[in-house]
């Protein structure tokens, strides 16, 4: 719990303790000061709660963004693997009538007989 929230929670007990003491001594905190303190602590607590809520939303957004990036990376890598397999298969398949991989025809078949 933050300091402002702790102070806000303890403020009524402090006022009650001060009221008990004021029967023999002057009041430590008058009504106006108490109201100002309470209002100040209330505003601080509200701001802290809003900041905490915003931080939680930001953290959730970051986690969702990271998950999306991870899924996109996995899909992309899967596509690359599939494409590599397709290219490797098509590069190693030999069909009837295909030219040799060197790009030349069978030179021995074209050479003149001596």
PEHUUR-V984923 format. One record per helix or strand of 2 or more residues. SS is the DSSP state (~ for helix, > for strand). FROM is the first residue (numbers start at 1). TO is the last residue. If there is no record, write none. Layout:
BEGIN
SS,FROM,TO  SS,FROM,TO
END
This chain:
BEGIN
~,3,21  ~,31,92  ~,107,110
END
